[in-house]
Amino acid sequence: MRIDEFSFGRITIDGVTYEHDVVIDHGKIGKRKKKPSKKFRAAFGHTPLSADEEIPWSCRRLVIGTGAYGNLPIMEAVKREAVRREIELVILPTAEALQALRKRSTGTNAILHVTC
């Protein structure tokens, strides 16, 4: 997997441009399905990443890109679940998260927010 480019609202991976949040699970790229988290939007002012979403837990390390400005809220239940599963959780603004993925992708899944 090659991350070619990231800018506000879009990310290009392996030559394909996505204009939505993406989930990377064992090299497979899919759209983040944030509907289960929408019920928490009012409390955060933004749809957070909640444990109600389909998170790609089958890994040793989960990188979460929190957006161009780092504004994606991560709910505490997600952090607790990572600890329970003994998964290293890396939470960074998306540009920095991409650097972390480039340095080490083996055993790593990711959720990448592409806007704010």
KOLGU-4560 file (N, C-alpha, C; in nm, 3 decimals, padded with zeros to 5 digits):
<recs>
<n_xx: 00.084 n_yy: -00.117 n_zz: 00.000 ca_xx: 00.000 ca_yy: 00.000 ca_zz: 00.000 c_xx: 00.089 c_yy: 00.124 c_zz: 00.000 mol: A seq: 1 type: MET>
<n_xx: 00.054 n_yy: 00.216 n_zz: -00.089 ca_xx: 00.133 ca_yy: 00.339 ca_zz: -00.104 c_xx: 00.040 c_yy: 00.459 c_zz: -00.085 mol: A seq: 2 type: ARG>
<n_xx: 00.073 n_yy: 00.541 n_zz: 00.012 ca_xx: -00.004 ca_yy: 00.663 ca_zz: 00.035 c_xx: 00.062 c_yy: 00.772 c_zz: -00.047 mol: A seq: 3 type: ILE>
<n_xx: -00.008 n_yy: 00.814 n_zz: -00.152 ca_xx: 00.050 ca_yy: 00.909 ca_zz: -00.247 c_xx: 00.034 c_yy: 01.054 c_zz: -00.205 mol: A seq: 4 type: ASP>
<n_xx: -00.084 n_yy: 01.089 n_zz: -00.154 ca_xx: -00.110 ca_yy: 01.230 ca_zz: -00.129 c_xx: -00.224 c_yy: 01.247 c_zz: -00.029 mol: A seq: 5 type: GLU>
<n_xx: -00.215 n_yy: 01.355 n_zz: 00.049 ca_xx: -00.323 ca_yy: 01.392 ca_zz: 00.140 c_xx: -00.338 c_yy: 01.543 c_zz: 00.139 mol: A seq: 6 type: PHE>
<n_xx: -00.460 n_yy: 01.588 n_zz: 00.125 ca_xx: -00.493 ca_yy: 01.729 ca_zz: 00.142 c_xx: -00.634 c_yy: 01.734 c_zz: 00.199 mol: A seq: 7 type: SER>
<n_xx: -00.674 n_yy: 01.848 n_zz: 00.250 ca_xx: -00.804 ca_yy: 01.861 ca_zz: 00.314 c_xx: -00.914 c_yy: 01.805 c_zz: 00.223 mol: A seq: 8 type: PHE>
<n_xx: -00.985 n_yy: 01.704 n_zz: 00.272 ca_xx: -01.098 ca_yy: 01.649 ca_zz: 00.199 c_xx: -01.066 c_yy: 01.536 c_zz: 00.104 mol: A seq: 9 type: GLY>
<n_xx: -00.939 n_yy: 01.499 n_zz: 00.091 ca_xx: -00.907 ca_yy: 01.389 ca_zz: -00.001 c_xx: -00.774 c_yy: 01.323 c_zz: 00.036 mol: A seq: 10 type: ARG>
<n_xx: -00.770 n_yy: 01.195 n_zz: 00.005 ca_xx: -00.648 ca_yy: 01.117 ca_zz: 00.025 c_xx: -00.632 c_yy: 01.025 c_zz: -00.095 mol: A seq: 11 type: ILE>
<n_xx: -00.510 n_yy: 01.009 n_zz: -00.142 ca_xx: -00.483 ca_yy: 00.921 ca_zz: -00.255 c_xx: -00.395 c_yy: 00.806 c_zz: -00.206 mol: A seq: 12 type: THR>
<n_xx: -00.446 n_yy: 00.684 n_zz: -00.224 ca_xx: -00.376 ca_yy: 00.563 ca_zz: -00.182 c_xx: -00.369 c_yy: 00.471 c_zz: -00.302 mol: A seq: 13 type: ILE>
<n_xx: -00.247 n_yy: 00.427 n_zz: -00.335 ca_xx: -00.225 ca_yy: 00.338 ca_zz: -00.450 c_xx: -00.288 c_yy: 00.394 c_zz: -00.578 mol: A seq: 14 type: ASP>
<n_xx: -00.281 n_yy: 00.526 n_zz: -00.594 ca_xx: -00.331 ca_yy: 00.590 ca_zz: -00.715 c_xx: -00.480 c_yy: 00.616 c_zz: -00.719 mol: A seq: 15 type: GLY>
<n_xx: -00.552 n_yy: 00.577 n_zz: -00.613 ca_xx: -00.697 ca_yy: 00.598 ca_zz: -00.607 c_xx: -00.725 c_yy: 00.710 c_zz: -00.507 mol: A seq: 16 type: VAL>
<n_xx: -00.804 n_yy: 00.810 n_zz: -00.549 ca_xx: -00.837 ca_yy: 00.921 ca_zz: -00.462 c_xx: -00.971 c_yy: 00.897 c_zz: -00.394 mol: A seq: 17 type: THR>
<n_xx: -00.972 n_yy: 00.917 n_zz: -00.263 ca_xx: -01.092 ca_yy: 00.902 ca_zz: -00.181 c_xx: -01.126 c_yy: 01.039 c_zz: -00.124 mol: A seq: 18 type: TYR>
<n_xx: -01.253 n_yy: 01.075 n_zz: -00.131 ca_xx: -01.298 ca_yy: 01.202 ca_zz: -00.077 c_xx: -01.388 c_yy: 01.179 c_zz: 00.043 mol: A seq: 19 type: GLU>
<n_xx: -01.353 n_yy: 01.081 n_zz: 00.123 ca_xx: -01.423 ca_yy: 01.047 ca_zz: 00.246 c_xx: -01.324 c_yy: 00.980 c_zz: 00.340 mol: A seq: 20 type: HIS>
<n_xx: -01.362 n_yy: 00.969 n_zz: 00.465 ca_xx: -01.278 ca_yy: 00.900 ca_zz: 00.562 c_xx: -01.258 c_yy: 00.756 c_zz: 00.517 mol: A seq: 21 type: ASP>
<n_xx: -01.140 n_yy: 00.703 n_zz: 00.545 ca_xx: -01.112 ca_yy: 00.565 ca_zz: 00.505 c_xx: -01.070 c_yy: 00.480 c_zz: 00.625 mol: A seq: 22 type: VAL>
<n_xx: -01.097 n_yy: 00.352 n_zz: 00.610 ca_xx: -01.053 ca_yy: 00.251 ca_zz: 00.705 c_xx: -00.961 c_yy: 00.157 c_zz: 00.629 mol: A seq: 23 type: VAL>
<n_xx: -00.845 n_yy: 00.133 n_zz: 00.684 ca_xx: -00.749 ca_yy: 00.040 ca_zz: 00.623 c_xx: -00.741 c_yy: -00.081 c_zz: 00.714 mol: A seq: 24 type: ILE>
<n_xx: -00.780 n_yy: -00.195 n_zz: 00.662 ca_xx: -00.784 ca_yy: -00.319 ca_zz: 00.738 c_xx: -00.707 c_yy: -00.425 c_zz: 00.662 mol: A seq: 25 type: ASP>
<n_xx: -00.587 n_yy: -00.456 n_zz: 00.709 ca_xx: -00.499 ca_yy: -00.552 ca_zz: 00.643 c_xx: -00.478 c_yy: -00.516 c_zz: 00.497 mol: A seq: 26 type: HIS>
<n_xx: -00.456 n_yy: -00.388 n_zz: 00.469 ca_xx: -00.427 ca_yy: -00.342 ca_zz: 00.334 c_xx: -00.550 c_yy: -00.315 c_zz: 00.248 mol: A seq: 27 type: GLY>
<n_xx: -00.667 n_yy: -00.355 n_zz: 00.295 ca_xx: -00.790 ca_yy: -00.328 ca_zz: 00.220 c_xx: -00.846 c_yy: -00.195 c_zz: 00.264 mol: A seq: 28 type: LYS>
<n_xx: -00.888 n_yy: -00.115 n_zz: 00.167 ca_xx: -00.936 ca_yy: 00.020 ca_zz: 00.194 c_xx: -01.087 c_yy: 00.026 c_zz: 00.178 mol: A seq: 29 type: ILE>
<n_xx: -01.152 n_yy: 00.081 n_zz: 00.278 ca_xx: -01.297 ca_yy: 00.096 ca_zz: 00.273 c_xx: -01.338 c_yy: 00.230 c_zz: 00.329 mol: A seq: 30 type: GLY>
<n_xx: -01.463 n_yy: 00.262 n_zz: 00.313 ca_xx: -01.518 ca_yy: 00.387 ca_zz: 00.364 c_xx: -01.551 c_yy: 00.372 c_zz: 00.512 mol: A seq: 31 type: LYS>
<n_xx: -01.516 n_yy: 00.473 n_zz: 00.590 ca_xx: -01.555 ca_yy: 00.473 ca_zz: 00.731 c_xx: -01.706 c_yy: 00.490 c_zz: 00.739 mol: A seq: 32 type: ARG>
<n_xx: -01.770 n_yy: 00.399 n_zz: 00.809 ca_xx: -01.915 ca_yy: 00.405 ca_zz: 00.828 c_xx: -01.942 c_yy: 00.465 c_zz: 00.965 mol: A seq: 33 type: LYS>
<n_xx: -01.962 n_yy: 00.597 n_zz: 00.966 ca_xx: -01.973 ca_yy: 00.668 ca_zz: 01.093 c_xx: -02.116 c_yy: 00.684 c_zz: 01.145 mol: A seq: 34 type: LYS>
<n_xx: -02.213 n_yy: 00.624 n_zz: 01.078 ca_xx: -02.351 ca_yy: 00.636 ca_zz: 01.122 c_xx: -02.371 c_yy: 00.596 c_zz: 01.268 mol: A seq: 35 type: LYS>
<n_xx: -02.310 n_yy: 00.487 n_zz: 01.316 ca_xx: -02.330 ca_yy: 00.450 ca_zz: 01.457 c_xx: -02.281 c_yy: 00.558 c_zz: 01.555 mol: A seq: 36 type: PRO>
<n_xx: -02.193 n_yy: 00.646 n_zz: 01.512 ca_xx: -02.138 ca_yy: 00.749 ca_zz: 01.600 c_xx: -02.213 c_yy: 00.882 c_zz: 01.592 mol: A seq: 37 type: SER>
<n_xx: -02.301 n_yy: 00.895 n_zz: 01.495 ca_xx: -02.372 ca_yy: 01.022 ca_zz: 01.475 c_xx: -02.454 c_yy: 01.065 c_zz: 01.597 mol: A seq: 38 type: LYS>
<n_xx: -02.501 n_yy: 00.969 n_zz: 01.674 ca_xx: -02.581 ca_yy: 01.001 ca_zz: 01.793 c_xx: -02.501 c_yy: 01.079 c_zz: 01.898 mol: A seq: 39 type: LYS>
<n_xx: -02.368 n_yy: 01.078 n_zz: 01.887 ca_xx: -02.282 ca_yy: 01.149 ca_zz: 01.982 c_xx: -02.241 c_yy: 01.287 c_zz: 01.932 mol: A seq: 40 type: PHE>
<n_xx: -02.283 n_yy: 01.322 n_zz: 01.813 ca_xx: -02.241 ca_yy: 01.446 ca_zz: 01.748 c_xx: -02.269 c_yy: 01.571 c_zz: 01.832 mol: A seq: 41 type: ARG>
<n_xx: -02.388 n_yy: 01.581 n_zz: 01.888 ca_xx: -02.425 ca_yy: 01.700 ca_zz: 01.965 c_xx: -02.331 c_yy: 01.721 c_zz: 02.084 mol: A seq: 42 type: ALA>
<n_xx: -02.289 n_yy: 01.614 n_zz: 02.147 ca_xx: -02.201 ca_yy: 01.625 ca_zz: 02.263 c_xx: -02.060 c_yy: 01.670 c_zz: 02.227 mol: A seq: 43 type: ALA>
<n_xx: -02.018 n_yy: 01.647 n_zz: 02.103 ca_xx: -01.882 ca_yy: 01.677 ca_zz: 02.061 c_xx: -01.873 c_yy: 01.791 c_zz: 01.960 mol: A seq: 44 type: PHE>
<n_xx: -01.986 n_yy: 01.828 n_zz: 01.899 ca_xx: -01.983 ca_yy: 01.930 ca_zz: 01.795 c_xx: -01.929 c_yy: 01.876 c_zz: 01.663 mol: A seq: 45 type: GLY>
<n_xx: -01.908 n_yy: 01.746 n_zz: 01.657 ca_xx: -01.850 ca_yy: 01.679 ca_zz: 01.541 c_xx: -01.879 c_yy: 01.531 c_zz: 01.564 mol: A seq: 46 type: HIS>
<n_xx: -01.899 n_yy: 01.455 n_zz: 01.460 ca_xx: -01.920 ca_yy: 01.311 ca_zz: 01.478 c_xx: -01.789 c_yy: 01.248 c_zz: 01.524 mol: A seq: 47 type: THR>
<n_xx: -01.784 n_yy: 01.196 n_zz: 01.646 ca_xx: -01.659 ca_yy: 01.138 ca_zz: 01.696 c_xx: -01.638 c_yy: 00.996 c_zz: 01.644 mol: A seq: 48 type: PRO>
<n_xx: -01.523 n_yy: 00.941 n_zz: 01.672 ca_xx: -01.499 ca_yy: 00.799 ca_zz: 01.650 c_xx: -01.542 c_yy: 00.730 c_zz: 01.778 mol: A seq: 49 type: LEU>
<n_xx: -01.643 n_yy: 00.645 n_zz: 01.767 ca_xx: -01.693 ca_yy: 00.574 ca_zz: 01.885 c_xx: -01.670 c_yy: 00.424 c_zz: 01.869 mol: A seq: 50 type: SER>
<n_xx: -01.680 n_yy: 00.355 n_zz: 01.980 ca_xx: -01.664 ca_yy: 00.210 ca_zz: 01.980 c_xx: -01.782 c_yy: 00.140 c_zz: 01.913 mol: A seq: 51 type: ALA>
<n_xx: -01.887 n_yy: 00.217 n_zz: 01.880 ca_xx: -02.003 ca_yy: 00.159 ca_zz: 01.811 c_xx: -01.974 c_yy: 00.135 c_zz: 01.662 mol: A seq: 52 type: ASP>
<n_xx: -01.869 n_yy: 00.198 n_zz: 01.610 ca_xx: -01.832 ca_yy: 00.179 ca_zz: 01.469 c_xx: -01.759 c_yy: 00.047 c_zz: 01.451 mol: A seq: 53 type: GLU>
<n_xx: -01.748 n_yy: 00.006 n_zz: 01.326 ca_xx: -01.670 ca_yy: -00.114 ca_zz: 01.293 c_xx: -01.523 c_yy: -00.072 c_zz: 01.287 mol: A seq: 54 type: GLU>
<n_xx: -01.454 n_yy: -00.095 n_zz: 01.396 ca_xx: -01.313 ca_yy: -00.058 ca_zz: 01.406 c_xx: -01.230 c_yy: -00.181 c_zz: 01.372 mol: A seq: 55 type: ILE>
<n_xx: -01.127 n_yy: -00.166 n_zz: 01.289 ca_xx: -01.046 ca_yy: -00.282 ca_zz: 01.248 c_xx: -00.949 c_yy: -00.325 c_zz: 01.359 mol: A seq: 56 type: PRO>
<n_xx: -01.003 n_yy: -00.391 n_zz: 01.461 ca_xx: -00.925 ca_yy: -00.428 ca_zz: 01.579 c_xx: -00.827 c_yy: -00.542 c_zz: 01.555 mol: A seq: 57 type: TRP>
<n_xx: -00.837 n_yy: -00.613 n_zz: 01.445 ca_xx: -00.752 ca_yy: -00.729 ca_zz: 01.421 c_xx: -00.613 c_yy: -00.683 c_zz: 01.376 mol: A seq: 58 type: SER>
<n_xx: -00.536 n_yy: -00.632 n_zz: 01.472 ca_xx: -00.402 ca_yy: -00.581 ca_zz: 01.443 c_xx: -00.325 c_yy: -00.569 c_zz: 01.574 mol: A seq: 59 type: CYS>
<n_xx: -00.198 n_yy: -00.532 n_zz: 01.562 ca_xx: -00.116 ca_yy: -00.505 ca_zz: 01.680 c_xx: -00.111 c_yy: -00.356 c_zz: 01.708 mol: A seq: 60 type: ARG>
<n_xx: -00.137 n_yy: -00.277 n_zz: 01.604 ca_xx: -00.126 ca_yy: -00.131 ca_zz: 01.613 c_xx: -00.237 c_yy: -00.070 c_zz: 01.529 mol: A seq: 61 type: ARG>
<n_xx: -00.307 n_yy: 00.028 n_zz: 01.588 ca_xx: -00.413 ca_yy: 00.098 ca_zz: 01.517 c_xx: -00.377 c_yy: 00.246 c_zz: 01.514 mol: A seq: 62 type: LEU>
<n_xx: -00.363 n_yy: 00.298 n_zz: 01.392 ca_xx: -00.332 ca_yy: 00.439 ca_zz: 01.373 c_xx: -00.462 c_yy: 00.511 c_zz: 01.339 mol: A seq: 63 type: VAL>
<n_xx: -00.490 n_yy: 00.618 n_zz: 01.414 ca_xx: -00.608 ca_yy: 00.698 ca_zz: 01.388 c_xx: -00.563 c_yy: 00.838 c_zz: 01.347 mol: A seq: 64 type: ILE>
<n_xx: -00.598 n_yy: 00.875 n_zz: 01.223 ca_xx: -00.570 ca_yy: 01.010 ca_zz: 01.174 c_xx: -00.689 c_yy: 01.097 c_zz: 01.208 mol: A seq: 65 type: GLY>
<n_xx: -00.666 n_yy: 01.203 n_zz: 01.284 ca_xx: -00.776 ca_yy: 01.285 ca_zz: 01.337 c_xx: -00.809 c_yy: 01.405 c_zz: 01.250 mol: A seq: 66 type: THR>
<n_xx: -00.766 n_yy: 01.405 n_zz: 01.125 ca_xx: -00.802 ca_yy: 01.512 ca_zz: 01.033 c_xx: -00.688 c_yy: 01.611 c_zz: 01.009 mol: A seq: 67 type: GLY>
<n_xx: -00.711 n_yy: 01.698 n_zz: 00.913 ca_xx: -00.609 ca_yy: 01.796 ca_zz: 00.875 c_xx: -00.569 c_yy: 01.885 c_zz: 00.992 mol: A seq: 68 type: ALA>
<n_xx: -00.665 n_yy: 01.916 n_zz: 01.078 ca_xx: -00.638 ca_yy: 02.003 ca_zz: 01.193 c_xx: -00.645 c_yy: 01.927 c_zz: 01.326 mol: A seq: 69 type: TYR>
<n_xx: -00.658 n_yy: 01.796 n_zz: 01.318 ca_xx: -00.660 ca_yy: 01.714 ca_zz: 01.438 c_xx: -00.787 c_yy: 01.725 c_zz: 01.519 mol: A seq: 70 type: GLY>
<n_xx: -00.900 n_yy: 01.754 n_zz: 01.455 ca_xx: -01.024 ca_yy: 01.782 ca_zz: 01.528 c_xx: -01.119 c_yy: 01.663 c_zz: 01.547 mol: A seq: 71 type: ASN>
<n_xx: -01.087 n_yy: 01.545 n_zz: 01.494 ca_xx: -01.177 ca_yy: 01.431 ca_zz: 01.513 c_xx: -01.170 c_yy: 01.384 c_zz: 01.658 mol: A seq: 72 type: LEU>
<n_xx: -01.281 n_yy: 01.392 n_zz: 01.732 ca_xx: -01.280 ca_yy: 01.343 ca_zz: 01.870 c_xx: -01.276 c_yy: 01.190 c_zz: 01.872 mol: A seq: 73 type: PRO>
<n_xx: -01.198 n_yy: 01.136 n_zz: 01.964 ca_xx: -01.191 ca_yy: 00.991 ca_zz: 01.985 c_xx: -01.252 c_yy: 00.964 c_zz: 02.122 mol: A seq: 74 type: ILE>
<n_xx: -01.357 n_yy: 00.887 n_zz: 02.126 ca_xx: -01.424 ca_yy: 00.861 ca_zz: 02.253 c_xx: -01.340 c_yy: 00.771 c_zz: 02.343 mol: A seq: 75 type: MET>
<n_xx: -01.355 n_yy: 00.791 n_zz: 02.472 ca_xx: -01.277 ca_yy: 00.715 ca_zz: 02.571 c_xx: -01.299 c_yy: 00.564 c_zz: 02.558 mol: A seq: 76 type: GLU>
<n_xx: -01.417 n_yy: 00.523 n_zz: 02.518 ca_xx: -01.445 ca_yy: 00.380 ca_zz: 02.503 c_xx: -01.354 c_yy: 00.316 c_zz: 02.398 mol: A seq: 77 type: ALA>
<n_xx: -01.318 n_yy: 00.392 n_zz: 02.295 ca_xx: -01.225 ca_yy: 00.341 ca_zz: 02.193 c_xx: -01.087 c_yy: 00.319 c_zz: 02.255 mol: A seq: 78 type: VAL>
<n_xx: -01.044 n_yy: 00.414 n_zz: 02.333 ca_xx: -00.912 ca_yy: 00.405 ca_zz: 02.398 c_xx: -00.909 c_yy: 00.288 c_zz: 02.498 mol: A seq: 79 type: LYS>
<n_xx: -01.016 n_yy: 00.273 n_zz: 02.573 ca_xx: -01.024 ca_yy: 00.162 ca_zz: 02.669 c_xx: -01.023 c_yy: 00.026 c_zz: 02.598 mol: A seq: 80 type: ARG>
<n_xx: -01.095 n_yy: 00.018 n_zz: 02.485 ca_xx: -01.100 ca_yy: -00.108 ca_zz: 02.411 c_xx: -00.962 c_yy: -00.144 c_zz: 02.355 mol: A seq: 81 type: GLU>
<n_xx: -00.888 n_yy: -00.045 n_zz: 02.310 ca_xx: -00.752 ca_yy: -00.071 ca_zz: 02.260 c_xx: -00.665 c_yy: -00.126 c_zz: 02.372 mol: A seq: 82 type: ALA>
<n_xx: -00.676 n_yy: -00.070 n_zz: 02.491 ca_xx: -00.599 ca_yy: -00.120 ca_zz: 02.606 c_xx: -00.642 c_yy: -00.263 c_zz: 02.638 mol: A seq: 83 type: VAL>
<n_xx: -00.773 n_yy: -00.286 n_zz: 02.641 ca_xx: -00.824 ca_yy: -00.420 ca_zz: 02.672 c_xx: -00.772 c_yy: -00.524 c_zz: 02.573 mol: A seq: 84 type: ARG>
<n_xx: -00.765 n_yy: -00.486 n_zz: 02.446 ca_xx: -00.720 ca_yy: -00.578 ca_zz: 02.341 c_xx: -00.567 c_yy: -00.581 c_zz: 02.326 mol: A seq: 85 type: ARG>
<n_xx: -00.498 n_yy: -00.498 n_zz: 02.404 ca_xx: -00.352 ca_yy: -00.487 ca_zz: 02.399 c_xx: -00.303 c_yy: -00.443 c_zz: 02.261 mol: A seq: 86 type: GLU>
<n_xx: -00.373 n_yy: -00.343 n_zz: 02.208 ca_xx: -00.337 ca_yy: -00.286 ca_zz: 02.078 c_xx: -00.276 c_yy: -00.149 c_zz: 02.101 mol: A seq: 87 type: ILE>
<n_xx: -00.163 n_yy: -00.127 n_zz: 02.037 ca_xx: -00.101 ca_yy: 00.006 ca_zz: 02.045 c_xx: -00.188 c_yy: 00.103 c_zz: 01.965 mol: A seq: 88 type: GLU>
<n_xx: -00.233 n_yy: 00.207 n_zz: 02.029 ca_xx: -00.319 ca_yy: 00.306 ca_zz: 01.966 c_xx: -00.237 c_yy: 00.432 c_zz: 01.941 mol: A seq: 89 type: LEU>
<n_xx: -00.230 n_yy: 00.473 n_zz: 01.815 ca_xx: -00.155 ca_yy: 00.592 ca_zz: 01.776 c_xx: -00.256 c_yy: 00.692 c_zz: 01.722 mol: A seq: 90 type: VAL>
<n_xx: -00.272 n_yy: 00.804 n_zz: 01.791 ca_xx: -00.369 ca_yy: 00.907 ca_zz: 01.753 c_xx: -00.293 c_yy: 01.033 c_zz: 01.718 mol: A seq: 91 type: ILE>
<n_xx: -00.302 n_yy: 01.073 n_zz: 01.589 ca_xx: -00.228 ca_yy: 01.188 ca_zz: 01.538 c_xx: -00.311 c_yy: 01.260 c_zz: 01.433 mol: A seq: 92 type: LEU>
<n_xx: -00.284 n_yy: 01.389 n_zz: 01.410 ca_xx: -00.344 ca_yy: 01.453 ca_zz: 01.293 c_xx: -00.311 c_yy: 01.368 c_zz: 01.169 mol: A seq: 93 type: PRO>
<n_xx: -00.398 n_yy: 01.367 n_zz: 01.071 ca_xx: -00.385 ca_yy: 01.273 ca_zz: 00.960 c_xx: -00.250 c_yy: 01.281 c_zz: 00.888 mol: A seq: 94 type: THR>
<n_xx: -00.197 n_yy: 01.398 n_zz: 00.862 ca_xx: -00.067 ca_yy: 01.407 ca_zz: 00.794 c_xx: 00.042 c_yy: 01.335 c_zz: 00.873 mol: A seq: 95 type: ALA>
<n_xx: 00.041 n_yy: 01.351 n_zz: 01.006 ca_xx: 00.139 ca_yy: 01.282 ca_zz: 01.091 c_xx: 00.109 c_yy: 01.132 c_zz: 01.099 mol: A seq: 96 type: GLU>
<n_xx: -00.018 n_yy: 01.097 n_zz: 01.099 ca_xx: -00.057 ca_yy: 00.956 ca_zz: 01.101 c_xx: -00.005 c_yy: 00.885 c_zz: 00.975 mol: A seq: 97 type: ALA>
<n_xx: -00.011 n_yy: 00.954 n_zz: 00.863 ca_xx: 00.040 ca_yy: 00.896 ca_zz: 00.738 c_xx: 00.190 c_yy: 00.872 c_zz: 00.747 mol: A seq: 98 type: LEU>
<n_xx: 00.261 n_yy: 00.963 n_zz: 00.809 ca_xx: 00.406 ca_yy: 00.943 ca_zz: 00.828 c_xx: 00.431 c_yy: 00.819 c_zz: 00.914 mol: A seq: 99 type: GLN>
<n_xx: 00.350 n_yy: 00.803 n_zz: 01.020 ca_xx: 00.364 ca_yy: 00.685 ca_zz: 01.106 c_xx: 00.336 c_yy: 00.557 c_zz: 01.027 mol: A seq: 100 type: ALA>
<n_xx: 00.236 n_yy: 00.561 n_zz: 00.939 ca_xx: 00.206 ca_yy: 00.444 ca_zz: 00.855 c_xx: 00.319 c_yy: 00.414 c_zz: 00.757 mol: A seq: 101 type: LEU>
<n_xx: 00.378 n_yy: 00.518 n_zz: 00.701 ca_xx: 00.489 ca_yy: 00.497 ca_zz: 00.606 c_xx: 00.608 c_yy: 00.434 c_zz: 00.675 mol: A seq: 102 type: ARG>
<n_xx: 00.633 n_yy: 00.472 n_zz: 00.800 ca_xx: 00.747 ca_yy: 00.419 ca_zz: 00.874 c_xx: 00.727 c_yy: 00.273 c_zz: 00.913 mol: A seq: 103 type: LYS>
<n_xx: 00.602 n_yy: 00.240 n_zz: 00.951 ca_xx: 00.576 ca_yy: 00.103 ca_zz: 00.996 c_xx: 00.430 c_yy: 00.068 c_zz: 00.968 mol: A seq: 104 type: ARG>
<n_xx: 00.410 n_yy: -00.018 n_zz: 00.870 ca_xx: 00.273 ca_yy: -00.057 ca_zz: 00.837 c_xx: 00.243 c_yy: -00.203 c_zz: 00.872 mol: A seq: 105 type: SER>
<n_xx: 00.347 n_yy: -00.283 n_zz: 00.896 ca_xx: 00.325 ca_yy: -00.423 ca_zz: 00.927 c_xx: 00.247 c_yy: -00.436 c_zz: 01.057 mol: A seq: 106 type: THR>
<n_xx: 00.140 n_yy: -00.515 n_zz: 01.054 ca_xx: 00.058 ca_yy: -00.537 ca_zz: 01.172 c_xx: -00.024 c_yy: -00.416 c_zz: 01.212 mol: A seq: 107 type: GLY>
<n_xx: -00.037 n_yy: -00.320 n_zz: 01.119 ca_xx: -00.105 ca_yy: -00.194 ca_zz: 01.149 c_xx: -00.230 c_yy: -00.176 c_zz: 01.064 mol: A seq: 108 type: THR>
<n_xx: -00.338 n_yy: -00.138 n_zz: 01.127 ca_xx: -00.460 ca_yy: -00.095 ca_zz: 01.060 c_xx: -00.477 c_yy: 00.053 c_zz: 01.086 mol: A seq: 109 type: ASN>
<n_xx: -00.569 n_yy: 00.117 n_zz: 01.015 ca_xx: -00.583 ca_yy: 00.261 ca_zz: 01.032 c_xx: -00.725 c_yy: 00.309 c_zz: 01.004 mol: A seq: 110 type: ALA>
<n_xx: -00.758 n_yy: 00.421 n_zz: 01.066 ca_xx: -00.879 ca_yy: 00.496 ca_zz: 01.038 c_xx: -00.831 c_yy: 00.638 c_zz: 01.014 mol: A seq: 111 type: ILE>
<n_xx: -00.861 n_yy: 00.691 n_zz: 00.894 ca_xx: -00.809 ca_yy: 00.822 ca_zz: 00.855 c_xx: -00.921 c_yy: 00.918 c_zz: 00.823 mol: A seq: 112 type: LEU>
<n_xx: -00.929 n_yy: 01.024 n_zz: 00.903 ca_xx: -01.028 ca_yy: 01.131 ca_zz: 00.883 c_xx: -00.965 c_yy: 01.231 c_zz: 00.785 mol: A seq: 113 type: HIS>
<n_xx: -01.037 n_yy: 01.269 n_zz: 00.681 ca_xx: -00.974 ca_yy: 01.352 ca_zz: 00.576 c_xx: -01.012 c_yy: 01.499 c_zz: 00.578 mol: A seq: 114 type: VAL>
<n_xx: -01.105 n_yy: 01.538 n_zz: 00.665 ca_xx: -01.136 ca_yy: 01.681 ca_zz: 00.675 c_xx: -01.084 c_yy: 01.734 c_zz: 00.808 mol: A seq: 115 type: THR>
<n_xx: -01.152 n_yy: 01.822 n_zz: 00.868 ca_xx: -01.109 ca_yy: 01.897 ca_zz: 00.986 c_xx: -01.018 c_yy: 01.820 c_zz: 01.078 mol: A seq: 116 type: CYS>
</recs>
